[in-house]
Every structure is written in structure tokens, then in C-alpha cells.
Amino acid sequence: MVAYLNAALEDGDSTVLLEALRDVAQAKGRMGALMKTAGMSRESLYRTLSRRGSPNIETIMRILRALGLRLTVERDGGGVKCRSAQR
């Protein structure tokens, strides 16, 4: 489950992550429990985890916590290089 969600994150497409979260929740047979724990209605949860879903970070964090997961950040080696301020 964790490897599957990490692969979805690495894809870089938010719709892939939302579908992966839905797949995990459905595979665990936990949509009902997930709704209650995340404090979401059935309609809201399914809409959030659909291809058209556009949840905010708070909603994603609630869903992850309800699944017993957390989001972490790590350096990938790319991106913008920061310079220290020179005085």
C-alpha cells in the first residue's frame, strides 16, 4: 500500500494520487470507516477521490490520517539551489 501510494506521488500527476488513495481505501473495504474518521460525507469523499477531485492539502491530510498514513517530504536532488545571504 505504501509503495503504491509513493509511486503515485512520484508520478507527479495529482489525479493519479487521488485514484491511488481511492484504490487503497476500497481495497481495504474501509470507505465507510474512512468517511467517519475523516469527517466527510460519502458524496464528498468519492468526489474528492475522483479524477475531477481538487482537494486542498487539509483534506488530503485528513484522508491519509484516516488510513493510518502520513505525508513526508524528502529532497530529490533537483530543483532550485538556494544561496545563503551575503552581507
Buried (B, 14 or more C-beta within 10 A) or exposed (E): EEEEBEEBBEEEEBBBBBBBBBBBBEEEEBBEEBBEBBEBEEEBBBBBBEEEBEBEEEBBBBBBEBBEBEEEEEEEEEEEEEEEEEE
